[in-house]
Structure formats: C-alpha cells, structure tokens
Amino acid sequence: MEELNGKEQKELTEVEEIELERKMMELAYENSYRVLTNKLSFKELMSGNHGKGRSAVMAHDPQEGINEREMDVIIRFFEDREEYEKCAELKSIQ
C-alpha cells in the first residue's frame, strides 16, 4: 500500500482504474454540458465541487472556449448514451 498525505492508500486494480477513468470521463462530459447550456456557470461548478471535495473536470477548456471538434465529441458521447435531448441542446448552440 502507498502512503498519501499520511494515510495508507490501497493500489487500484486494473479494473478499478478503468472504472475510475470511465466515471471521470462521464463527469467531464456532464460538467461541460451543464456549463455549455448555461445550467451552471463555470464559477458555480468550481465552487460547488471544491467545497464537496469533488473534481470539476471538464471535456473542454472553459477558458479557451469550445472548438467544433470538442463539441462533436461531446455530442457523440450523449448520442451513444441515447440522451438525445442533450444532443439537441448542444447542437442548438454549436
């Protein structure tokens, strides 16, 4: 076991690492969707997540803005999940 900040941390198995990465990607796409559709401001995302000890990871750089390729990838993510309402919202701002 590794020690991190004075606490023992067990090492993740490969399956656990893959699952964690999948959850982080889902969170990144959801966060980008919420910010891009003005359901939440970037500032609100940062302050709300920081206070709860969660990550404010996003699928795009909010400081740089989103480019067409990034938007297409985000839309494709929601298409794969059959969340077509979100796709339509994102396409309307594209």
Residue pairs with C-beta under 8 A, 6 or more apart in sequence:
1 8
1 9
1 10
1 11
2 8
2 9
2 11
3 9
12 20
24 55
24 57
25 59
27 55
27 57
28 57
28 58
28 59
29 59
29 74
29 77
29 78
31 45
31 56
31 57
31 58
31 59
32 58
32 59
32 60
32 66
32 74
33 39
33 74
33 78
33 86
33 89
33 90
34 40
34 45
35 41
35 42
35 45
35 58
35 62
36 60
36 66
36 71
36 74
36 90
36 93
37 86
37 89
37 90
37 93
40 48
42 62
45 56
45 58
46 56
49 55
49 56
50 56
59 70
59 73
59 74
59 77
60 66
60 67
60 70
60 71
60 74
66 74
68 94
71 90
71 94
74 90
75 87
75 90
75 91
75 94
78 84
78 86
78 87
78 90
79 87
